[in-house]
């Protein structure tokens, strides 16, 4: 029983001023969303949800019984994969820079805290169904939409506004200058990229990026509409169309194509749900309103031009596609099942192996692998296992409430659709993740509210609902099975890696200077991308094969380059450390030798070409000198002077030839004195055991074993908890007197406890169970522990024992039979075990009571 405190006013009461101050249930969430502008100015908007989560946890713990939503097992296993991912943060991912500092674990911890905060919020709103109404919850979330619209207008009116937050002023400058910290604590109202299609600043307040603004706009919009319109007063209903119209300006100026497409899909889904619910007028009104809005926007000159410019210049499509491609390739090559725990910085840019940020190109470094879309984060950080668990939970959450036709369910489903559509392009970790999990909680609340009238239950009654204790008992009862499967999975992962072979990685770095300018005249100098291709050429592979004594494939050699340098890194994977060093050294020597021969050949060809040019120029000078002498002799013989132009032309031609001959001679001298510098080793050959592969294999096997163990434990519990007549009769020594379906309780629970109950009103299975109870007249009906649904049945049977008649009594009109003292009727369910029944029977018999039998739910 729940203790209820009633405050009674009156002369003898303490009075209003003497009553203790208590915050309304749900106030932590209200504080997060309604107070978001304040947290933004203070610089703690990205952390206040963690504080609220801690408060919500304390409130949940005080409730002692924490109910869990449908399909929560999928989400719990996903969180386990996220936690296990911490062991993979130091593993080198293909195509990514090695993790050397603490940045990886900080990023992982930040994302984990958001996952945890969103999960706590989900459990909080689901367990406070009585204290926190759905309407008030949606109105709090709707306030967040108003804050987003206000922030968007702030970016439209004052696009250059930025200021240090309060926490930024307090923290040391050495910390706030870190890019990640500045991203979290420094308020800006707009975002403008260099080289963007339009110079229009994109509203982003109160978030760091415009894409975050667009995602949160779409996520909180359904809550705003349903919370401020459903069962609302005139003021709120008037505010809905006003706020929506005001939001169009920053929404368009944000240039979020994903937001535009998502809103169209969300409106279409809302119209379809309205038709499915029989609300034809609502569906028609929504469709007409959106069509009219789009038509007006596409006819207004500046707005039309802005939208057309954005749609015709998809500047980020190519880079997003390349990043997603690199993300998937790295994950498939390194850790396809469990990912790498977090994101990684790529080794190079999209267009060059040695590309990177520089003073000339500050934006040449691409985003980290696993970013630019929550889908890619889950794939890269948690692998395909995490993706299946993540998607499985949201599918289960949506399916559980799909048939419920309420506006709140439509809003929750719309948010989940927004998440599904935007996950390939928008990062979700942040307040948007909180909104998505709260949408799942909203579906859970509405599902439970729809089930109660069907079962005839009050708000306090819960039938067969999983709780945290259910999960704890499941793990405790099946700890041996889970441990065995985890051990087998771990050993399987290690055996798989052993079968693939123990590998060592030999590495060496060589610097490849730019060729002399003499060799690159009229030619493009060799780039690091060309050098990387040469490093995997057949000649280099043959040299490595001869050095190690067996054929080598291109996949055994990994080539990378330091950003904005001429340093080439060569790595060779082999079975032993010695072979790895030998192969890496042979590859480096082959690369330098090939480059040396190429430079020597090009230098010889250049020298030969210059010799030919010098000879040709010398011949031309000789011809010109001969021609000049002939003209002079002819002029003397004929006794007439030469035209003035002829000697001048000859002199100019001779001067030009002499100049060219001088240049060729200089180049030829340079060619003869040029030393061949093909490059040199700047980091000696070293080898290390590829422990990352062992760790990936171990964690992969462990994760698969853990998930398989939990699934097997759940299946085992489902099977073993279904008690049968034979099991009870043989193991517990108790007969099954009746079996009942919980849904058949509806007719019984709808009647008042003080009313004499009649069997004729009951459904068949429940009528049989009640008939047993009123015939035997036990002193008490007791539910076996661990059976919440059995407790409801036992309570109802008790009422029938004291206020009901048997079939014979009803037929004859006789009085009710007396209670049989010292007798007990046990009630068990599929949550019970034979051992629980045996323990209950033994405890009762030791106190002198006898057990008549069992009613099985």
Phi, psi and omega in degrees: 000142179266131178286128182244126179257124181249124178272121183247121178276160180156184184292325183271357183280166181291338180092165184297321186284339181272349182288144179292144180282129179227134177284151181289146176303139181090004184296331178299319178292320177299319179296322181297312189274314181292323181270014185300321177302320179295315180296327178295315179294322179289339180090015182243019183296333180273001182234345186294332178295330178292320178295315178298323179296321178298320179293318180294324177298317180298322178291321179294320181297323179294338179283342176070319181248108183254113180279145183248150183281169176298145177063019182294336178301323177298315181293320179298319179291326175298317178297324176297319178296322177297316180295316180297334181298345179297333180285353182252004186293331181266005178282132178286126180263141178301134179076010182233156177287146179295145175276117183245328183260200181264004182297324181297315182288330176293317178296318179297316181295322179297314180293321179298320178297323178292318176301315181294316180297318179294322178295317179297319178297321177300311180294326182296309183289334178283329181271346179255042182293327181282318186277326184246112182286153180296323180296316181293324177298314181292329178290325175295317177293327177295328175300325178298323176296320177298320177297319180296317179296317178298319176296322176298318177293328175298322177290331179286318185278318181236074188293339182264006184288127169206150184203155177286137177284170181296315181292332177291326178288331182277322185287154176297146182295330179298333179273316182290341177283346176294133187302316182295319179292318179298322177301326185274328192244351186261115181282131170224152185257344180221170177223129180225117181273144172289136179078016180287164182295319180238152179269014179284123177296139182263121181302140180221343183297142002264044180234162183290324187238153179294326178296324176297319179299315181295319180296314180292327174304311182290326183285323184268347180301312180300322178296320181297313184295311184286326182284325183265354179248320183287122178054039182251162178281180184295324182295314180295317181295327177290327182288333184300303180295329180294312180295320180296319179293320178295329183287344183295323184296303178294331179296319179286318183290343177290342177059032179271098179296323177298322178296316181299312180295321181294320179296321177298317179293320180295319178294319178298319179296319179299318179295320179295317179297324178295320177295319179297330179272001180083010181265077184292320181295320178296316179298317179294320180296317178297317181296314180296318181298315182290322179295318179295319179297314180296320180298317179295317182296322183281353178255344177283126188308297183299319181294317179300316180295319181296316181293317180296320179297318181292318182289329182276350181232075178283075189295331186266355184298314184295315181293321178297319179296317179294321180294317178298321179296314178296322180299310182294319180297317180296317180295316180295323182283329187253316185202080186286338186271312186243002177070204184240012176085325181202187181279168179220148173280133181290156181289331186213178176278181181289338191244351180209143180292336179252016181287155180176176181293137177212175179296327180285324183228084184290345182248022183281342178281126180286164176297167181293149175296131182098005177251189181061039178147127183294332177300316181289330176296313180296318180296315186282323184274326183239001175069189181292330177297312178297323180296317180297317180293319181296310181293323181300322180295313184290327175295316177296320179295319180289320182294327183294332183244010187299323185279352180280123186257075175231155178300328180292322176295319178300319178296315179297316178296324179297319178296319179294324176293319176302317179296318181296321183284322185270349184300330177286347186236339184240139172283136188255339185299119183144207182297329179298322177297323176298316179296322182292315178292327176292328174296319175297322176295324177297317177299319179299314180300315183291325177298315180295321179295327179283335182283328187299311179297328180295323181264357182069031185262153171278174180294335183277342185272134178230128180249124171053046178258136178286145177232175176299326178295327177299316181291321179295316179296322180299315180291319182294316182290332185244027182300321180296315179298315180296317181297321180295315181291324176296317179296315179297320178296317179296314179295324177296319177297317178293321178295322177298317179292323177296321178295321177291333178112140175286127186240144171241155182240118173265136184227148178207146180239134180233144175260132183243096183297156176294141180300152176304144182301335178299330184268351184248015178294132181062015178228152175279133179298153180293131180267169178292334176292321175296319180295323178295322177294320178296326181293343177250016181289161179303326181296317179291318178297322177295319180296318179292320179299317178294326182288321184266346175086016176203159182299146181234138177258164181296334180290342178283345183248125178250129183242132173216174180216148174289140184300134175059032178226177175253026181264122180255129180256125182244128179233136180233128181261134182211177182285329184232160180296319181296316179295323179296316178295317180298316180294317179296318179296317180296321179295316179296315179297320179295321179296313180294319180295315178300317180293322178297315179296321180295316180294320179297315180296317179294325178292319178295319179295322179294319179297315178298319179295320180291323177299317178296319179296319179296318179296319180295319179293321179296320177295320179295319178297318179298317179298318181293321178296317179298316179297321180295319180294321178296318179296320180293319179295319179296322180293321179290321181293322183273350178069026177231145182285156176283153174299148184296330183289330184294307178300324180294318179295320179295319180295318180295318178297318179295319180297319179295317179295321178296321179296316178296321179296324178294319179295316180295320179297318178297315180295322179294322177295320177296320179295323181285335182257356181290131176269144182275117178239089181283341182135178180205160179282125181256342174228119185300163180295131178219158180224155176211153177287134181285069182295337179300322180293320176298317182293318178299316180296318179296312181293324177298311179297318179298315181295315178297320178296320180294313179296316178297322178296317180293320178294317179296322178296319179295318178295320180296317178297320180298321181284311186288335181281348178278094184286139179247165180301315184295319181297316181292319183294321185272319187272314182265346180071026182234134179281148173273111184276334180195157173234143186221145175266129181302331180294339181282358180283348190303311182295327182287315186284346179285347183265154181289147182295327183278357182273141175291122188270147183241136182294335185292343180274354191262159175280164192302306186294320179291327178296322179295314181296317179294323178300320177297316184294314184283342176278315182284330181051059178290157178291333180205149171248117188242134177272139176290144183298153180079016183229086180298323180289327177295328178297320178294318180295317180299319179297319179293319178297323176300317179298320179293323179299322185268342185229011184240166180238153176282172181296321179294320179295322179294322182290322184265346183077016181287163179287164180293144179291153181287158178291139177270107183291148176077014179244148183224141173248120180273146176238123181236165180219185179293349175275351184269163176233160180300324180297324178296320179294317180298317179296317180296319180296316180298317180296321181290318181294329178293338177264009176087013179256153180245144181262121181287321183166197186232138167258121185261123178273000000 
